[in-house]
């Protein structure tokens, strides 16, 4: 009897185009899918994140079986479950004596290290194949990065545009004559603006079973378990994508940086959860967006902005992650040591912007990118919160967070912990930015117009405290160096007020009373 090929499929590899499945027929392979305790708890993921991944895995397994594939699926509550990928592959090898283990490379460093140990552990060849669902290979990113002191995303993005042909003219020039229309995509919200609702998907029997499992086994994890409405199948993900392209893409561009209290999704696509677990393909989404522009149904600035987030930023941070690991996980250029405040887990703060961003994070395992960068992340940056604690928090709380995308965004873009390799400046801002781009400040107990004192918006003194605390490291940065001339023109009394106000606020911060991120 022919020995089968064993194909482990991980929870973020739910794609029929997976490289490990390419060229195989159902009769040749045994597909192994595993819900393992190690992956659910290496950080204590948001309850909805675990539901999303386990439910999507179970639905994907059912679809593969319906196509005739032999799928062995190990549920979390299987009494024989070893709790790890390696343990479950070992059991499958004993059952099937495969001729080969064929697996697509992992998205995260620590999982890839485990995969690379399989060759010496199991009595059959192990093939680890590239993840071809990404547009740029590791070799392509290395070729881009080697020899560059600073890795500017814009230049990488242009290479991806040329490679894919997206929004390119026949003469090799970018559509519209410009590569980037970000300057047109910074509109503040207009009043209490509302966007068309994002589709929510009622849990079916499979998802309800997973919800019950998570409610029992992960009761001490962060976040609301229900209501749960994320897409868990490719069909649902495609339906969500069509709703975005038809109803929200046109205004996504100008309002992508806007924040409105209680309007959690606004014009954002809400597709990153489906994209990052494999239900949607990045290139198909970009081509679909381009078709809306070609048909005259969406403006160029919105379509270019959406495409840039995927083939520009998403591909760039993935390449950066693999180019800089494992050192990126330890980066702390600004020597930030303060513990994460407990209100990041409870939402109990008088700062209206932070309270609303944490509320939507707790309820939906989601907040859009400006909430993550310029409210939550900005606070962590200027308050000097420890990068490891911040990275753990982002990895725990967001349903689309896998380390390859989360860590570069946190360590590089948000906290400048990498010393500027990813971003050319720290994205530090006072309350003025939040006031301009949101409607949070009008209902806040703090006053954004006040710069110091107990009623001042905490972002105002913290901004200057951050700048002065890190002056030796940042003054030579050409993008922000002139800020120090403004400080130097202030009177000494005003300078003391800023620093004293920041100190009083920082001393009031209380770390979490329980362990939310890691057991």
C-alpha positions in Angstrom: 0.0 0.0 0.0 1.3 3.5 -0.9 2.3 5.5 2.1 0.5 8.9 2.2 2.0 12.3 2.3 1.2 14.0 5.7 0.2 17.6 5.3 -0.2 19.6 8.5 -2.3 22.7 7.9 -2.0 25.5 10.6 -4.8 27.8 11.8 -3.7 30.7 9.7 -3.3 28.6 6.5 -7.0 28.1 5.6 -6.4 28.5 1.9 -7.1 26.1 -1.0 -4.1 27.7 -2.7 -1.7 26.6 0.1 1.7 25.6 -1.3 1.7 22.3 0.7 -1.5 21.3 -1.1 -0.5 22.3 -4.5 -0.2 19.4 -7.0 -1.7 16.9 -4.6 -4.8 14.9 -5.1 -7.1 13.7 -2.3 -5.9 10.1 -2.6 -2.3 11.0 -2.0 -2.5 12.9 1.3 -3.7 12.9 4.8 -4.4 16.5 6.0 -3.7 17.1 9.7 -5.4 20.0 11.4 -4.9 20.6 15.1 -6.4 22.8 17.9 -3.6 22.8 20.4 -3.4 24.3 23.9 0.1 25.8 23.3 -1.1 28.0 20.4 -4.2 29.1 22.3 -2.3 30.1 25.4 1.3 31.1 24.6 -0.4 34.5 25.1 -4.0 34.5 26.5 -5.7 35.4 23.3 -9.0 37.3 23.2 -11.9 34.8 23.5 -13.3 35.9 20.1 -9.9 35.4 18.4 -9.9 31.8 19.6 -13.5 31.3 18.4 -12.6 32.8 15.0 -9.6 30.6 14.4 -11.0 27.3 15.7 -14.4 27.8 14.0 -12.7 28.8 10.7 -10.5 25.7 11.0 -13.4 23.4 11.6 -15.3 24.8 8.6 -12.2 24.5 6.4 -11.8 20.9 7.4 -15.4 20.2 6.6 -15.0 21.8 3.1 -11.9 19.7 2.4 -13.7 16.5 3.4 -16.6 17.4 1.1 -14.1 17.6 -1.7 -12.9 14.1 -0.9 -9.8 14.8 1.1 -8.9 12.7 4.1 -8.7 15.1 7.0 -7.7 14.2 10.5 -8.9 16.9 12.9 -7.8 17.0 16.5 -10.1 19.1 18.6 -8.9 20.9 21.7 -10.9 18.7 24.0 -9.7 15.4 22.5 -8.4 13.4 25.5 -5.4 12.2 23.4 -4.5 15.8 22.4 -0.8 16.4 23.3 -1.3 20.2 23.3 1.4 21.0 20.7 1.9 20.9 16.9 5.0 18.7 17.2 3.2 16.3 19.5 0.2 15.9 17.2 2.4 15.4 14.1 4.3 12.7 16.1 1.0 10.9 16.7 0.0 11.2 13.1 3.4 9.8 12.0 2.8 6.8 14.2 -0.6 6.2 12.7 0.2 6.6 9.0 4.0 6.1 8.6 3.9 8.8 5.9 6.4 8.9 3.0 6.8 12.6 3.6 5.7 15.5 5.7 4.9 18.5 3.6 4.1 21.8 5.3 3.9 25.4 4.3 6.3 27.6 6.3 4.9 29.1 9.5 4.0 32.8 9.8 5.6 33.2 13.2 9.2 32.8 14.2 8.7 30.5 17.2 6.4 28.1 15.2 8.9 28.1 12.3 11.6 27.0 14.7 9.5 24.0 15.8 8.9 23.1 12.1 12.6 23.1 11.4 13.2 20.6 14.1 10.9 18.0 12.5 13.5 16.8 10.0 15.7 15.5 12.8 12.8 14.1 14.8 10.7 12.1 12.4 11.7 9.1 10.3 10.6 10.6 6.9 11.6 13.6 4.8 10.2 17.0 5.8 9.5 19.6 3.1 8.9 23.1 4.4 7.5 25.1 1.4 7.4 28.9 0.9 4.1 30.6 1.7 3.2 31.7 -1.8 0.1 33.6 -0.6 2.3 36.6 -0.1 3.4 38.7 -3.0 7.0 39.3 -1.9 9.2 36.3 -1.1 11.7 36.4 1.7 14.5 36.6 -0.9 12.8 39.6 -2.6 12.6 41.5 0.6 16.2 40.7 1.5 17.3 42.0 -1.9 15.3 45.2 -1.2 16.7 45.6 2.3 20.4 44.6 2.0 22.6 47.6 1.9 19.9 50.1 3.0 20.4 52.0 6.3 16.7 52.9 6.4 14.0 50.7 4.9 11.4 53.1 3.5 8.1 51.4 2.8 7.2 53.7 -0.1 10.1 52.4 -2.3 9.2 48.8 -1.5 5.5 49.6 -2.3 6.5 50.9 -5.7 8.3 47.7 -6.4 5.2 45.7 -5.5 3.0 47.9 -7.8 5.4 47.2 -10.7 5.4 43.5 -9.9 1.7 43.1 -9.7 0.7 45.8 -12.3 -1.9 47.1 -9.9 -2.9 50.7 -10.8 -0.2 50.9 -13.4 -0.5 52.4 -16.9 0.8 50.8 -20.0 3.7 53.2 -20.1 5.0 52.0 -16.7 3.8 55.0 -14.9 1.4 54.9 -11.9 -2.3 55.5 -12.5 -3.1 59.2 -12.1 0.6 60.1 -12.3 1.3 59.7 -8.5 2.3 56.6 -6.5 0.7 57.7 -3.3 -2.5 59.7 -2.5 -2.2 59.7 1.2 -2.4 63.5 1.3 -6.0 63.2 0.2 -6.8 60.6 2.8 -6.6 62.6 6.1 -10.1 64.1 6.4 -11.4 64.5 9.9 -14.9 63.2 10.7 -17.9 65.3 9.9 -20.0 65.5 13.1 -21.3 62.2 14.2 -20.9 60.6 10.8 -22.1 57.0 10.3 -21.1 54.5 7.7 -23.1 51.6 6.2 -23.0 48.7 8.7 -20.5 45.9 8.3 -22.0 42.4 7.7 -22.2 40.3 10.9 -22.6 36.5 10.5 -24.8 34.6 12.9 -23.0 31.6 14.4 -24.0 28.2 12.9 -23.9 24.9 14.8 -20.1 24.6 14.4 -19.4 28.1 15.7 -21.8 27.7 18.6 -20.0 24.5 19.6 -16.7 26.4 19.6 -18.2 29.3 21.5 -19.2 26.9 24.2 -15.8 25.3 24.3 -14.1 28.7 24.6 -16.5 29.9 27.3 -15.5 26.8 29.3 -11.8 26.4 28.7 -10.8 30.1 28.3 -13.1 31.8 30.8 -10.2 33.8 32.3 -9.1 35.2 28.9 -9.6 38.9 28.0 -12.6 40.1 26.0 -16.3 39.5 25.4 -17.2 36.1 24.0 -20.5 37.2 22.4 -22.0 38.5 20.3 -19.8 36.9 17.7 -20.2 37.9 14.1 -16.9 37.4 12.3 -16.7 35.5 8.9 -15.5 32.0 9.5 -15.8 30.6 5.9 -14.5 31.8 2.6 -18.1 32.3 1.4 -18.8 34.6 4.4 -15.5 36.4 3.9 -16.3 37.0 0.2 -19.7 38.4 1.2 -18.1 40.8 3.7 -15.6 41.9 1.0 -18.4 42.5 -1.5 -20.3 44.6 1.0 -17.1 46.7 1.6 -16.5 47.3 -2.1 -20.1 48.2 -2.8 -20.8 50.3 0.2 -17.7 51.6 1.9 -14.7 51.6 -0.4 -15.5 55.0 -2.0 -15.2 56.8 1.3 -12.6 54.6 2.9 -9.7 56.8 1.6 -10.6 60.3 2.9 -11.9 59.0 6.2 -9.4 56.2 6.9 -7.8 58.2 9.7 -11.1 59.5 11.2 -12.4 58.3 14.6 -16.0 58.6 15.8 -17.1 57.4 19.2 -19.2 54.3 19.0 -18.8 54.1 15.2 -16.3 51.3 15.5 -15.9 50.2 11.8 -16.6 53.4 10.0 -15.5 52.9 6.4 -12.8 50.3 7.1 -12.9 47.0 5.3 -12.9 44.8 8.4 -11.3 42.1 6.2 -7.9 41.7 7.9 -9.2 38.8 10.1 -10.2 36.8 7.0 -7.0 37.8 5.1 -4.6 36.9 7.9 -6.1 33.4 8.5 -6.2 32.6 4.8 -9.9 32.9 3.9 -9.2 35.7 1.5 -6.2 36.2 -0.9 -4.4 39.6 -0.9 -4.1 39.9 -4.6 -7.8 39.1 -5.3 -8.8 41.9 -2.9 -6.5 44.4 -4.6 -7.7 43.4 -8.1 -11.3 43.7 -6.9 -10.6 47.2 -5.6 -8.9 48.2 -8.8 -12.0 47.0 -10.7 -14.1 49.4 -8.7 -11.8 52.3 -9.8 -11.8 51.2 -13.4 -15.6 51.0 -13.4 -15.8 54.5 -12.0 -17.5 53.4 -8.7 -14.6 54.4 -6.4 -12.1 57.2 -6.5 -8.4 56.7 -7.1 -7.3 58.0 -3.6 -9.6 55.4 -1.9 -8.5 52.5 -4.1 -4.8 53.3 -4.0 -5.0 53.7 -0.2 -6.6 50.3 0.2 -4.2 48.6 -2.2 -1.2 50.3 -0.4 -2.3 48.9 3.0 -2.1 45.3 1.5 0.7 45.1 -1.1 2.6 48.0 0.6 2.3 47.9 4.3 1.2 44.3 4.9 3.9 42.9 2.7 6.5 45.3 4.1 5.9 44.5 7.7 6.0 40.7 6.9 9.3 41.1 5.2 10.7 43.3 7.9 9.6 40.8 10.6 11.6 37.9 9.0 14.5 40.3 8.2 14.9 41.4 11.8 13.9 38.4 14.0 14.6 37.3 16.6 16.2 40.5 17.7 13.1 42.6 17.0 11.3 40.9 19.9 13.9 42.3 22.3 14.1 45.8 20.9 13.8 48.7 23.3 15.8 51.6 21.9 14.1 54.2 24.1 14.6 52.1 27.3 10.9 52.2 28.1 10.2 50.3 31.3 6.9 51.4 32.7 4.3 48.5 33.2 1.2 48.6 31.1 -1.6 50.3 33.0 -4.4 48.1 34.2 -7.0 50.2 32.4 -5.8 48.7 29.1 -7.6 45.5 30.3 -10.6 47.1 32.0 -11.2 50.3 30.0 -11.7 52.2 33.2 -10.1 55.5 32.4 -11.4 59.1 32.2 -9.7 59.6 28.9 -12.6 59.3 26.5 -10.4 58.3 23.5 -8.7 55.4 25.3 -11.9 54.3 26.9 -13.7 54.0 23.6 -10.8 52.3 21.8 -10.5 49.7 24.6 -14.2 49.2 24.7 -14.4 48.2 21.0 -11.3 46.1 21.5 -12.9 44.2 24.3 -16.3 43.8 22.6 -15.1 43.0 19.1 -11.4 42.1 19.2 -10.9 44.9 16.8 -10.0 48.6 16.6 -9.0 50.3 13.3 -5.4 51.2 12.5 -5.5 54.9 13.6 -7.1 53.9 17.0 -4.3 51.4 17.4 -1.5 53.8 16.3 -2.5 57.3 17.4 -4.6 56.7 20.5 -3.6 53.4 22.1 -0.1 53.2 20.7 0.6 56.9 21.0 -0.2 56.7 24.7 2.1 53.8 25.2 4.9 55.6 23.4 4.8 58.9 25.2 4.1 57.2 28.6 7.2 55.0 28.2 5.4 51.6 28.5 7.6 48.5 28.2 7.6 47.3 24.6 7.2 43.6 25.6 4.1 44.3 27.6 2.6 46.5 24.8 3.4 43.8 22.2 1.8 41.1 24.3 -1.3 43.3 24.7 -1.7 43.9 21.0 -1.1 40.2 20.3 -3.7 39.2 22.8 -6.6 41.5 22.1 -6.9 41.7 18.3 -8.4 39.0 16.2 -6.2 39.8 13.2 -3.0 39.8 15.3 -0.3 37.3 14.4 3.2 38.1 15.5 4.6 38.7 12.0 2.2 41.6 11.5 1.8 42.7 15.1 5.4 42.9 16.3 6.8 45.2 13.5 3.8 47.5 14.0 4.2 47.7 17.7 8.0 47.6 18.1 8.7 49.7 14.9 5.7 51.8 14.0 4.2 52.5 17.4 7.0 52.5 19.9 10.1 53.3 17.9 11.7 50.5 19.9 13.8 49.4 16.9 15.5 52.8 16.7 13.9 53.9 13.5 14.5 51.0 11.2 10.8 50.6 10.3 9.5 54.2 10.8 11.5 57.3 10.2 10.2 59.1 13.3 8.3 58.3 16.5 4.6 58.8 16.0 4.2 60.9 19.1 1.3 63.4 19.3 -0.4 65.6 21.8 -4.1 65.8 22.3 -4.5 68.2 19.3 -4.1 65.4 16.8 -6.8 63.3 18.5 -9.1 66.4 18.8 -8.6 67.0 15.1 -9.3 63.5 13.9 -12.1 62.4 16.2 -15.1 63.6 18.2 -13.7 62.1 21.5 -12.5 65.2 23.1 -15.8 67.1 23.4 -17.2 64.6 25.9 -14.0 63.9 27.8 -13.6 65.0 31.4 -10.1 66.3 30.5 -9.8 69.5 28.5 -7.8 69.2 25.3 -7.1 72.9 25.3 -5.5 72.8 28.7 -1.8 72.0 28.5 -0.9 71.4 32.1 -2.6 70.8 35.5 -5.1 68.2 36.7 -7.7 69.0 34.1 -5.3 69.0 31.1 -5.5 66.3 28.5 -2.8 63.9 29.6 -1.5 63.6 26.1 -0.4 67.2 26.2 2.2 67.0 29.1 3.1 63.4 28.2 4.1 64.5 24.7 6.6 67.0 26.0 7.8 64.7 28.8 8.5 62.0 26.1 10.4 64.5 23.9 12.6 65.8 26.7 13.1 62.3 28.2 14.4 61.1 24.8 16.1 64.3 23.6 19.6 62.8 23.3 18.2 60.1 21.0 15.8 62.1 19.0 17.1 65.7 18.5 19.2 64.7 15.5 16.1 63.2 13.7 15.5 65.6 10.8 11.7 65.0 10.9 11.3 66.1 14.5 14.5 67.9 15.6 13.0 71.4 15.2 10.5 70.6 17.9 13.2 71.1 20.5 13.6 74.7 19.4 10.0 75.2 20.4 10.7 73.8 23.8 13.8 75.9 24.3 11.8 79.1 23.6 9.3 78.2 26.4 9.8 79.9 29.7 11.3 77.8 32.6 8.0 78.0 34.5 6.0 76.5 31.6 8.6 73.8 31.1 8.4 72.8 34.7 4.6 72.8 34.6 4.7 70.4 31.6 7.1 68.0 33.3 5.4 68.1 36.7 2.0 67.5 35.2 3.4 64.5 33.3 5.0 63.1 36.4 1.8 63.4 38.5 -0.1 61.6 35.8 2.4 58.8 35.4 2.6 58.3 39.1 -1.2 57.8 39.1 -1.0 54.8 36.7 -1.7 51.5 38.3 -0.5 48.2 36.7 -3.0 45.4 36.2 -3.8 43.5 39.3 -3.9 40.1 37.5 -2.1 38.4 34.7 -4.0 39.0 31.5 -1.4 38.4 28.8 0.5 35.4 29.8 -0.4 32.6 32.2 
